[in-house]
């Protein structure tokens, strides 16, 4: 099975799309993050370093 490493271009496209999302207001992002099975909490202004790491971790 062949695996591929995400290209920086793809990562940047996804990150730009997140900034255009309706949950990005006044320069702040808003994510709904799981806290437990069936539970969640809204988190505003999540550090972009963490967002970058997560996007790179999940892209094929």
ABEGO torsion letter per residue (X at the ends): XBBBBBBAAAAAAAAAAAAABAABBGGBBBBBBBABBGBBBBBBGBBAAAAAAAAAAABX
